Amino acid sequence: MAPDGVLREFAASGLDVERLHGNSAKLRLTLDLAGAMSAAGTLSVLDVGCTGPFPLNLWEPFVPLAGRLELVGIDVDGVERARARAAELGVALEARELGVEDVVDAFGPGAFDAVVCTQVLEHVPDWAGALAAMRDVLRPGGRLYVTCDSGDLAVPALDRARLGVKRVYARGWRRLGRRPPRGRLLPSGEWERGPRLDALEGTATRLGLDVERAAPYCLRDAKIAQRRASPAARQLWLAFEEELVAGGLDRDAIERFTVLYLRARRSVDGREGHRASSAN
């Protein structure tokens, strides 16, 4: 899409564009979800990992559209912070302390029009199992929106060693059947390894999801700058990256992006899904 096309998308979205947060993949997710709300009128949405470092920051631009949003959020802890932030924003939220592997038991199959998951897949031991659970709570025809760290990213040796230690630490706590305590040297104690783009697409397809968009986002050298960018600059950066990806990327180029974005629709007839062009 041409740069002015992205700007027109934001202008027509109904979003509060002065409250945009996150990297370029999250901005694309925000735009796509706003488009789905516009088409459907009202959406029931499950936010997997709703707490995060900044609770509900994904939903701040949606405040003008809050009346058309039926939002349920889950996270393994910190849901009180999410509830408090929802009250501040004026967004109705049902929040539960729950892991992604338990969503089907908690809500039943086909419970939601959309499932949103930002920067969570890299923090679970079985990301493919997490995708399957999120698919199961989607109604047929419902959409899954995911951002996650890219397993295609070329990681320096020192970072690989640090993350390897974290994984060993995480496995030890899982064998004990417990989550690691907070405030330790390695506080996350999580998996911290995202999937490769082709693996993410292929797994989604095998799960009966029609992949509508799958692409790398957030160039490594620009990641810190994006965190400090104004909302207008974020929009321009999204337009720049999508223009770059649309021109075609080789493997070396993909390894320079830090985040992946997946938008996929649950097949209505339960068949195996299909892949779309990653530039769509």
KEKE-3310 file (N, C-alpha, C; in steps of 0.2 Angstrom, whole numbers, plus 5000, padded with zeros to 4 digits):
npx = (5004:5002:5011:5002:4990:4990:4989:4976:4969:4970:4964:4951:4947:4940:4947:4956:4969:4979:4982:4990:4999:5014:5024:5026:5019:5009:5002:4997:4989:4980:4974:4968:4959:4951:4945:4938:4928:4921:4915:4907:4900:4897:4909:4914:4928:4942:4956:4971:4983:4981:4987:5001:5016:5011:4995:4981:4985:4984:4971:4968:4967:4955:4945:4935:4927:4922:4909:4905:4912:4914:4923:4934:4947:4962:4975:4990:4993:4991:4978:4970:4976:4973:4959:4958:4964:4955:4943:4948:4949:4936:4931:4922:4926:4929:4939:4950:4960:4970:4977:4982:4980:4969:4958:4947:4940:4936:4928:4921:4919:4920:4917:4920:4921:4933:4950:4964:4981:4995:5012:5014:5015:5029:5032:5027:5029:5024:5020:5012:5002:4996:4991:4982:4972:4967:4962:4951:4942:4937:4923:4917:4923:4927:4941:4959:4971:4988:5003:5021:5037:5050:5056:5065:5074:5090:5100:5112:5127:5129:5116:5109:5115:5111:5097:5096:5100:5089:5079:5082:5081:5067:5062:5065:5057:5045:5045:5043:5030:5026:5025:5039:5046:5043:5054:5066:5083:5081:5068:5057:5057:5053:5049:5053:5056:5052:5042:5047:5043:5038:5035:5025:5015:5013:5009:4997:4989:4988:4980:4968:4966:4963:4975:4977:4985:5003:5017:5034:5038:5044:5058:5075:5085:5077:5069:5070:5069:5056:5048:5049:5042:5031:5013:5010:5022:5023:5013:5018:5029:5024:5018:5030:5037:5028:5027:5040:5041:5031:5038:5046:5056:5071:5079:5089:5085:5073:5078:5081:5070:5061:5048:5033:5018:5002:4987:4972:4959:4946:4942:4926:4921:4929:4939:4957:4966:4972:4986:4989:4997:5011:5012:5000)
npy = (4994:5011:5025:5036:5029:5022:5032:5037:5026:5027:5039:5037:5027:5029:5028:5035:5043:5050:5042:5031:5017:5007:4995:4995:4983:4981:4993:4990:4979:4986:4994:4985:4978:4988:4990:4978:4980:4991:4985:4975:4981:4977:4969:4954:4952:4943:4946:4940:4940:4952:4961:4964:4975:4988:4990:4986:4995:4993:4996:5009:5018:5014:5020:5029:5020:5012:5008:4998:4987:4972:4966:4954:4950:4941:4935:4928:4934:4950:4955:4964:4976:4978:4979:4991:5000:4999:5005:5018:5021:5020:5009:4994:4979:4962:4953:4940:4929:4919:4906:4904:4891:4887:4893:4887:4879:4888:4897:4891:4883:4893:4905:4919:4933:4938:4936:4943:4944:4950:4950:4938:4925:4922:4920:4908:4890:4882:4887:4884:4876:4886:4894:4885:4884:4897:4897:4888:4895:4904:4909:4901:4909:4919:4930:4929:4939:4942:4947:4945:4941:4939:4924:4923:4933:4939:4935:4941:4933:4935:4938:4927:4918:4923:4922:4908:4904:4909:4901:4888:4891:4894:4881:4874:4879:4875:4862:4860:4864:4877:4895:4906:4916:4934:4948:4942:4939:4934:4938:4935:4922:4915:4907:4915:4914:4917:4911:4907:4916:4908:4896:4900:4904:4892:4883:4890:4888:4874:4872:4875:4889:4903:4911:4928:4939:4940:4945:4952:4965:4980:4986:4981:4991:5002:5000:5005:5019:5019:5017:5029:5038:5050:5049:5053:5051:5037:5032:5035:5027:5015:5015:5016:5004:4994:4997:4994:4980:4976:4977:4966:4954:4946:4932:4937:4950:4949:4944:4956:4961:4963:4959:4949:4949:4942:4939:4930:4920:4910:4895:4892:4879:4870:4865:4862:4877:4891:4899:4916:4929:4936:4950:4955)
npz = (5000:4996:5004:5007:5007:5019:5028:5024:5028:5042:5045:5041:5050:5063:5074:5089:5084:5091:5101:5098:5101:5102:5091:5073:5069:5078:5076:5063:5066:5074:5065:5056:5065:5068:5056:5054:5065:5060:5049:5055:5065:5079:5089:5098:5107:5112:5122:5123:5135:5141:5151:5152:5151:5150:5154:5143:5133:5119:5117:5119:5108:5103:5111:5106:5100:5109:5113:5103:5106:5114:5126:5132:5143:5146:5157:5165:5177:5186:5182:5189:5187:5174:5175:5182:5173:5162:5168:5169:5156:5152:5146:5144:5152:5154:5164:5167:5177:5169:5159:5142:5137:5143:5138:5131:5139:5148:5141:5131:5115:5100:5105:5102:5091:5087:5091:5099:5101:5107:5107:5114:5111:5110:5123:5128:5131:5121:5107:5096:5101:5108:5098:5093:5103:5103:5091:5093:5101:5093:5083:5068:5054:5061:5066:5069:5077:5078:5085:5087:5093:5081:5075:5065:5066:5066:5079:5090:5097:5111:5116:5112:5121:5133:5132:5131:5144:5151:5146:5151:5165:5165:5161:5173:5183:5177:5178:5191:5192:5194:5193:5190:5203:5206:5204:5203:5197:5184:5179:5171:5166:5155:5139:5128:5114:5098:5084:5067:5052:5041:5048:5057:5048:5041:5052:5056:5044:5044:5055:5051:5048:5037:5031:5030:5030:5033:5038:5040:5052:5060:5059:5065:5068:5070:5080:5094:5091:5087:5098:5104:5096:5089:5087:5074:5067:5069:5061:5048:5048:5048:5036:5028:5030:5026:5012:5009:5012:5003:4991:4990:4999:5003:5012:5020:5022:5029:5041:5047:5053:5068:5073:5070:5061:5060:5052:5052:5047:5053:5046:5038:5035:5042:5035:5030:5031:5020:5013:5011:5000:5008:5007:5007)
capx = (5000:5006:5011:4996:4985:4990:4986:4969:4966:4970:4959:4944:4946:4937:4952:4959:4975:4983:4984:4993:5005:5017:5027:5022:5015:5004:4998:4993:4984:4975:4970:4964:4954:4946:4941:4933:4923:4917:4911:4903:4896:4900:4913:4916:4935:4946:4963:4976:4989:4979:4990:5008:5019:5006:4989:4976:4987:4981:4964:4967:4964:4948:4940:4929:4923:4921:4902:4904:4917:4913:4930:4936:4954:4965:4982:4992:4992:4990:4972:4967:4979:4969:4953:4959:4965:4949:4939:4951:4948:4929:4930:4920:4931:4928:4946:4951:4967:4969:4982:4979:4979:4963:4952:4941:4937:4933:4923:4918:4921:4917:4914:4922:4921:4940:4955:4969:4987:5001:5019:5013:5017:5036:5032:5024:5033:5021:5016:5008:4997:4992:4987:4976:4968:4964:4957:4945:4937:4934:4918:4919:4923:4931:4948:4964:4976:4994:5010:5025:5044:5052:5062:5069:5079:5097:5102:5119:5129:5128:5109:5107:5117:5106:5090:5096:5099:5082:5075:5084:5077:5060:5060:5066:5051:5039:5045:5041:5023:5025:5028:5045:5044:5045:5059:5073:5088:5078:5061:5052:5057:5048:5052:5056:5058:5047:5042:5049:5037:5035:5032:5019:5010:5011:5005:4990:4986:4986:4975:4961:4965:4965:4980:4975:4991:5008:5023:5038:5038:5048:5066:5078:5088:5072:5064:5070:5066:5048:5045:5048:5040:5024:5008:5010:5028:5022:5009:5022:5034:5020:5018:5036:5038:5023:5030:5047:5039:5028:5043:5049:5061:5075:5079:5093:5081:5068:5081:5082:5064:5060:5041:5029:5011:4998:4980:4970:4952:4945:4938:4919:4919:4933:4945:4963:4966:4976:4990:4989:5003:5013:5012:4993)
capy = (5000:5017:5029:5040:5024:5020:5038:5038:5021:5029:5045:5034:5021:5030:5028:5041:5042:5053:5038:5025:5014:5000:4995:4995:4977:4983:4998:4987:4975:4991:4996:4979:4977:4994:4989:4973:4983:4995:4980:4971:4984:4976:4963:4951:4951:4940:4949:4936:4944:4959:4965:4966:4980:4994:4986:4989:5001:4992:4998:5016:5021:5012:5023:5032:5014:5007:5005:4993:4982:4967:4965:4950:4950:4936:4935:4924:4938:4957:4957:4969:4982:4979:4981:4998:5004:4999:5009:5024:5023:5020:5003:4989:4974:4956:4951:4934:4927:4913:4905:4903:4884:4885:4897:4883:4876:4894:4901:4886:4884:4897:4910:4926:4935:4940:4935:4947:4942:4954:4949:4933:4918:4920:4919:4902:4885:4878:4893:4881:4874:4892:4896:4880:4886:4903:4896:4885:4900:4908:4906:4900:4915:4924:4932:4929:4944:4940:4950:4941:4942:4935:4919:4925:4939:4937:4937:4941:4927:4936:4938:4920:4915:4926:4919:4901:4904:4910:4895:4883:4893:4893:4874:4871:4881:4872:4855:4861:4865:4883:4900:4909:4922:4940:4951:4939:4941:4933:4938:4933:4915:4912:4904:4920:4913:4918:4907:4910:4918:4902:4891:4903:4903:4885:4881:4893:4884:4867:4873:4877:4896:4906:4917:4934:4943:4937:4949:4955:4972:4983:4985:4981:4997:5007:4998:5010:5025:5019:5018:5036:5042:5053:5046:5054:5047:5030:5031:5036:5022:5009:5015:5015:4997:4990:4998:4990:4973:4974:4977:4959:4953:4940:4930:4942:4956:4947:4943:4962:4963:4960:4957:4946:4950:4937:4940:4924:4919:4903:4892:4891:4872:4866:4862:4865:4884:4892:4905:4922:4933:4940:4957:4957)
capz = (5000:4996:5011:5008:5008:5026:5031:5023:5032:5049:5045:5041:5055:5069:5080:5091:5082:5095:5107:5096:5104:5100:5085:5067:5068:5082:5072:5057:5069:5076:5059:5054:5069:5067:5050:5056:5069:5055:5045:5059:5069:5086:5089:5104:5107:5117:5122:5126:5138:5141:5156:5149:5155:5150:5153:5138:5129:5113:5117:5120:5102:5102:5116:5103:5097:5114:5113:5099:5108:5119:5127:5137:5143:5151:5158:5170:5183:5185:5179:5193:5184:5168:5176:5184:5167:5159:5171:5168:5149:5150:5142:5148:5152:5158:5165:5171:5178:5165:5154:5135:5136:5147:5136:5128:5145:5152:5137:5126:5108:5095:5109:5100:5084:5086:5096:5099:5105:5105:5110:5119:5108:5112:5130:5130:5129:5115:5103:5091:5105:5110:5092:5092:5108:5101:5085:5095:5104:5087:5079:5061:5050:5065:5065:5074:5076:5082:5084:5091:5091:5075:5075:5059:5068:5068:5086:5092:5101:5118:5117:5112:5127:5139:5132:5133:5151:5153:5145:5156:5171:5164:5161:5180:5186:5175:5181:5198:5192:5197:5189:5193:5207:5203:5207:5203:5192:5178:5182:5166:5167:5150:5133:5124:5107:5093:5078:5060:5048:5037:5053:5059:5042:5040:5057:5056:5039:5046:5060:5048:5047:5031:5032:5026:5030:5037:5036:5046:5054:5065:5058:5071:5070:5071:5086:5099:5089:5086:5105:5106:5090:5090:5083:5066:5065:5069:5055:5043:5049:5046:5028:5025:5031:5021:5005:5009:5012:4996:4986:4991:5004:5004:5019:5024:5024:5034:5047:5050:5056:5075:5075:5065:5061:5057:5053:5049:5047:5054:5040:5040:5035:5046:5031:5031:5028:5015:5014:5006:5000:5014:5006:5007)
cpx = (5004:5006:5004:4990:4984:4987:4979:4966:4965:4964:4952:4942:4941:4941:4954:4967:4981:4985:4986:4999:5008:5021:5023:5018:5009:4999:4994:4988:4978:4970:4965:4958:4948:4942:4936:4927:4918:4913:4906:4898:4898:4904:4914:4923:4938:4953:4967:4982:4987:4983:4996:5011:5015:4999:4984:4979:4985:4975:4963:4965:4957:4943:4934:4924:4921:4914:4901:4909:4915:4920:4931:4944:4957:4972:4984:4992:4992:4983:4969:4970:4975:4962:4953:4960:4959:4944:4941:4949:4940:4927:4928:4924:4929:4935:4946:4958:4967:4975:4979:4977:4972:4957:4946:4937:4933:4927:4919:4920:4917:4914:4915:4922:4929:4944:4961:4975:4993:5007:5018:5016:5025:5037:5029:5028:5030:5017:5011:5001:4993:4988:4981:4971:4964:4960:4951:4940:4935:4928:4920:4918:4926:4938:4953:4969:4982:5000:5014:5032:5046:5057:5066:5075:5085:5099:5109:5121:5127:5120:5106:5109:5112:5099:5090:5096:5092:5077:5076:5080:5070:5058:5061:5060:5045:5039:5043:5033:5022:5028:5034:5042:5046:5051:5066:5077:5085:5071:5056:5051:5053:5052:5056:5060:5052:5047:5045:5043:5034:5032:5026:5013:5008:5007:4998:4986:4984:4981:4968:4960:4967:4969:4979:4981:4996:5014:5027:5037:5043:5055:5070:5081:5083:5068:5064:5067:5058:5045:5045:5045:5033:5019:5008:5016:5027:5018:5013:5027:5030:5020:5024:5038:5034:5025:5036:5045:5036:5033:5047:5055:5065:5076:5084:5089:5076:5072:5083:5076:5063:5053:5038:5022:5007:4990:4977:4963:4950:4940:4931:4918:4924:4939:4951:4963:4971:4980:4989:4996:5005:5013:5005:4991)
cpy = (5006:5021:5032:5035:5023:5026:5039:5032:5024:5035:5042:5029:5023:5030:5034:5040:5046:5048:5031:5023:5008:5001:4995:4989:4978:4988:4995:4982:4980:4993:4991:4978:4982:4993:4984:4976:4987:4990:4977:4974:4983:4969:4961:4949:4948:4943:4944:4939:4951:4964:4968:4972:4987:4991:4990:4994:5000:4995:5006:5020:5020:5015:5026:5026:5010:5004:5000:4987:4978:4964:4960:4949:4944:4937:4931:4928:4945:4959:4963:4976:4983:4981:4989:5002:5004:5004:5017:5026:5023:5014:4997:4983:4968:4953:4945:4932:4920:4912:4903:4896:4882:4889:4893:4881:4882:4897:4897:4888:4889:4903:4918:4927:4936:4938:4939:4945:4946:4953:4944:4927:4917:4919:4912:4896:4882:4884:4890:4879:4880:4895:4891:4882:4892:4902:4893:4889:4905:4905:4905:4907:4921:4925:4932:4935:4943:4945:4946:4942:4937:4930:4919:4930:4936:4940:4936:4935:4929:4936:4931:4916:4917:4923:4912:4900:4904:4904:4889:4885:4892:4885:4871:4873:4877:4864:4855:4862:4872:4889:4903:4915:4928:4943:4948:4941:4940:4932:4935:4925:4912:4910:4909:4918:4913:4913:4911:4911:4912:4897:4894:4903:4896:4882:4883:4889:4877:4867:4875:4885:4898:4912:4923:4939:4940:4941:4951:4962:4974:4982:4986:4988:5003:5006:5003:5017:5025:5020:5025:5041:5045:5049:5047:5050:5040:5028:5030:5030:5015:5009:5014:5007:4993:4991:4994:4983:4971:4974:4970:4959:4946:4938:4934:4948:4954:4946:4950:4965:4960:4957:4954:4948:4945:4939:4934:4923:4912:4900:4890:4883:4868:4863:4865:4872:4885:4898:4910:4925:4937:4947:4960:4962)
cpz = (5000:5002:5012:5009:5015:5030:5030:5027:5039:5049:5045:5046:5061:5075:5082:5090:5086:5101:5104:5100:5101:5093:5079:5066:5072:5079:5066:5060:5071:5071:5056:5058:5069:5061:5051:5060:5064:5051:5048:5063:5077:5086:5097:5103:5113:5117:5126:5128:5138:5146:5153:5153:5155:5149:5148:5134:5121:5112:5117:5114:5100:5107:5112:5100:5103:5115:5108:5100:5114:5121:5133:5137:5148:5151:5164:5177:5181:5182:5183:5190:5178:5169:5178:5178:5163:5161:5170:5161:5147:5146:5146:5147:5157:5158:5169:5171:5175:5160:5147:5134:5139:5144:5133:5134:5148:5148:5132:5119:5104:5099:5106:5093:5082:5092:5094:5103:5103:5110:5116:5117:5110:5119:5133:5127:5122:5111:5099:5095:5107:5104:5091:5097:5106:5095:5088:5098:5099:5084:5072:5057:5055:5064:5071:5072:5080:5080:5089:5089:5086:5077:5070:5061:5069:5074:5088:5097:5109:5120:5117:5118:5133:5138:5133:5140:5154:5152:5150:5163:5171:5165:5169:5183:5184:5177:5188:5198:5194:5192:5193:5197:5204:5207:5207:5197:5185:5179:5177:5167:5161:5144:5129:5118:5102:5087:5072:5056:5044:5042:5055:5054:5041:5046:5057:5050:5041:5052:5057:5048:5040:5032:5027:5025:5035:5034:5042:5046:5059:5064:5064:5073:5071:5077:5092:5097:5089:5093:5107:5101:5092:5086:5076:5064:5064:5063:5049:5043:5046:5038:5025:5025:5026:5014:5004:5008:5005:4991:4985:4995:5003:5011:5023:5026:5029:5041:5051:5054:5063:5077:5069:5066:5057:5058:5049:5051:5048:5049:5042:5040:5038:5042:5033:5028:5022:5017:5009:5005:5006:5013:5006:5013)
residu = (MET:ALA:PRO:ASP:GLY:VAL:LEU:ARG:GLU:PHE:ALA:ALA:SER:GLY:LEU:ASP:VAL:GLU:ARG:LEU:HIS:GLY:ASN:SER:ALA:LYS:LEU:ARG:LEU:THR:LEU:ASP:LEU:ALA:GLY:ALA:MET:SER:ALA:ALA:GLY:THR:LEU:SER:VAL:LEU:ASP:VAL:GLY:CYS:THR:GLY:PRO:PHE:PRO:LEU:ASN:LEU:TRP:GLU:PRO:PHE:VAL:PRO:LEU:ALA:GLY:ARG:LEU:GLU:LEU:VAL:GLY:ILE:ASP:VAL:ASP:GLY:VAL:GLU:ARG:ALA:ARG:ALA:ARG:ALA:ALA:GLU:LEU:GLY:VAL:ALA:LEU:GLU:ALA:ARG:GLU:LEU:GLY:VAL:GLU:ASP:VAL:VAL:ASP:ALA:PHE:GLY:PRO:GLY:ALA:PHE:ASP:ALA:VAL:VAL:CYS:THR:GLN:VAL:LEU:GLU:HIS:VAL:PRO:ASP:TRP:ALA:GLY:ALA:LEU:ALA:ALA:MET:ARG:ASP:VAL:LEU:ARG:PRO:GLY:GLY:ARG:LEU:TYR:VAL:THR:CYS:ASP:SER:GLY:ASP:LEU:ALA:VAL:PRO:ALA:LEU:ASP:ARG:ALA:ARG:LEU:GLY:VAL:LYS:ARG:VAL:TYR:ALA:ARG:GLY:TRP:ARG:ARG:LEU:GLY:ARG:ARG:PRO:PRO:ARG:GLY:ARG:LEU:LEU:PRO:SER:GLY:GLU:TRP:GLU:ARG:GLY:PRO:ARG:LEU:ASP:ALA:LEU:GLU:GLY:THR:ALA:THR:ARG:LEU:GLY:LEU:ASP:VAL:GLU:ARG:ALA:ALA:PRO:TYR:CYS:LEU:ARG:ASP:ALA:LYS:ILE:ALA:GLN:ARG:ARG:ALA:SER:PRO:ALA:ALA:ARG:GLN:LEU:TRP:LEU:ALA:PHE:GLU:GLU:GLU:LEU:VAL:ALA:GLY:GLY:LEU:ASP:ARG:ASP:ALA:ILE:GLU:ARG:PHE:THR:VAL:LEU:TYR:LEU:ARG:ALA:ARG:ARG:SER:VAL:ASP:GLY:ARG:GLU:GLY:HIS:ARG:ALA:SER:SER:ALA:ASN)
# end
